[in-house]
Amino acid sequence: MQLSKFSDYALRVVVHLAASPDRLMSTRQIAEIHDAKYNHMAKVTGWLVSEGYAESLRGRGGGLRLSKDPSQISLGALLRKLEEDKPMVECLASGGGMCLLSPSCGLSLALQNAQEAFFKTLDPTTIKDVIGLAPGMANLLGALNSGSTTA
Amino acid sequence: MQLSKFSDYALRVVVHLAASPDRLMSTRQIAEIHDAKYNHMAKVTGWLVSEGYAESLRGRGGGLRLSKDPSQISLGALLRKLEEDKPMVECLASGGGMCLLSPSCGLSLALQNAQEAFFKTLDPTTIKDVIGLAPGMANLLGALNSGSTTA
């Protein structure tokens, strides 16, 4: 099972911003570091701003920063929002999708329960935990950030 | 989060065959009923045969049938096999994928734990359960099957 590329990038941006709180990053810098298309990354950072996860400061020295403390960002809640309109299989699409078996099939209920277990496992994990789960993020980001162009 | 189209179709075929044990179905019939391309569905049924979930009987009156009792097919085990080579995000690809944060990021561990919770929820659920979870499957399939061309 796969998360969307949009969710993948959104997670990276949040982790990236959380681990470099002292340096504001532009969307272009983040896109460069992650070898992503600027337009795609701009949609991701725009979504994070509109959903209140990040804020964008204009002007010299401006850029993106998290608008919440990493310890207040639940990984489960973030992923639920990111994936809420992406049905796991057709029968979980709004209206039941196109699968002809939907009206009489128990798969949708079983898969919904499993998806809920997936999110529930991630609910208590915060972005602060994610950064702390593996050492060396600050050093890694220092090296990555210094390699990017300035805003 | 999404299952692959391949997994989606594989689940449908297994449910379909489990719910019509008295009628062997050809790949072409199943593809027609589910409005799928024949070539795609043939890969799915070929995989189910190669993995021992289904068998194909040749000749007049031949077709596909399950080679295991539906009560012996764990939904979790089936989905683990179907999805094992499809990483949820890049950092879960073999070799760590292309995400530069991988070496120092705790996301991969958190997502792996959540994925395991997803599969574990489905492990005790069998295809027999799936058919029993919603009523009317036999009637529905009777109507769908009678609308398809014969093998």
Interface residues (C-beta under 8 A of the other chain):
Chain A: M1 Q2 L3 S4 S7 D8 L11 R12 V15 H16 I33 H34 D35 L75 E83 K86 P87 M88 V89 E90 M98 C99 L100 L101 P103 S104 C105 G106 L107 L109 A110 L111 N113 A114 Q115 A117 F118 F119 K120 T121 L122 T125 D129 V130 I131 G132 L133 A134 P135 G136 M137 N139 L140 L141 L144
Chain B: M1 Q2 L3 S4 S7 D8 L11 R12 V15 H16 I33 H34 D35 L75 E83 K86 P87 M88 V89 E90 M98 C99 L100 L101 P103 S104 C105 G106 L107 L109 A110 L111 N113 A114 Q115 A117 F118 F119 K120 T121 L122 T125 D129 V130 I131 G132 L133 A134 P135 G136 M137 N139 L140 L141 L144
